[in-house]
């Protein structure tokens, strides 16, 4: 897979912080549910 550069498209740069911020949140939710 090619690494997407946020500098290429502003849209990606806008989405990246949201997705990266959501990933740990999702992981925490899943961990909380499995626990």
SERO-4910 file (N, C-alpha, C, O; in steps of 0.05 Angstrom, whole numbers):
BEGIN
 pado doro    nc1    nc2    nc3   cac1   cac2   cac3    cc1    cc2    cc3    oc1    oc2    oc3
  Unk    A     17    -24      0      0      0      0     17     25      0     38     27     13
  Unk    A      8     44    -15     23     70    -16     14     87      7     -9     89     14
  Unk    A     34    101     19     27    119     41     16    144     30     27    157     13
  Unk    A     -7    152     40    -20    176     31     -8    200     44     -6    202     69
  Unk    A      1    219     28     13    243     39     -9    264     43    -23    272     24
  Unk    A    -12    274     67    -33    294     73    -28    320     58    -47    336     53
  Unk    A     -3    325     49      4    349     35     -7    348      6    -10    369     -7
  Unk    A    -12    324     -3    -22    321    -31    -50    333    -34    -54    350    -52
  Unk    A    -68    326    -16    -95    337    -18   -104    348      9   -101    334     29
  Unk    A   -115    372      9   -125    384     34   -147    367     47   -150    366     71
  Unk    A   -162    353     30   -184    336     40   -172    315     59   -182    310     81
  Unk    A   -151    301     49   -139    281     65   -128    292     91   -130    280    113
  Unk    A   -116    316     89   -105    329    113   -127    335    133   -123    333    157
  Unk    A   -151    341    122   -174    346    140   -184    321    153   -192    321    176
  Unk    A   -183    299    137   -194    274    147   -174    260    166   -183    246    185
  Unk    A   -149    263    161   -129    248    176   -131    252    207   -133    233    222
  Unk    A   -132    277    216   -134    281    245   -159    269    256   -160    260    279
  Unk    A   -181    270    240   -206    258    250   -204    228    252   -212    216    272
  Unk    A   -193    215    231   -191    186    232   -171    177    253   -176    158    268
  Unk    A   -148    191    255   -128    183    275   -139    187    303   -132    172    321
  Unk    A   -156    207    306   -167    213    332   -189    192    338   -194    185    361
  Unk    A   -202    183    317   -224    164    321   -214    136    326   -226    120    341
  Unk    A   -191    129    314   -180    102    317   -176     94    347   -186     73    355
  Unk    A   -162    110    363   -158    103    391   -185    102    406   -189     86    424
  Unk    A   -204    120    398   -230    121    410   -244     94    405   -256     82    423
  Unk    A   -244     85    380   -257     60    372   -244     37    387   -257     19    397
  Unk    A   -217     38    389   -203     16    403   -211     16    432   -215     -6    444
  Unk    A   -213     39    444   -221     40    472   -249     29    476   -255     15    495
  Unk    A   -267     37    457   -295     27    459   -296     -3    457   -310    -17    472
  Unk    A   -280    -14    438   -280    -43    434   -268    -57    458   -278    -77    467
  Unk    A   -247    -45    469   -235    -57    493   -254    -56    517   -256    -75    532
  Unk    A   -269    -34    519   -288    -32    541   -311    -52    537   -320    -64    557
  Unk    A   -319    -57    513   -341    -76    508   -331   -104    513   -345   -121    525
  Unk    A   -307   -111    504   -296   -138    508   -290   -143    537   -293   -165    547
  Unk    A   -282   -122    551   -277   -125    580   -303   -129    595   -304   -132    619
***
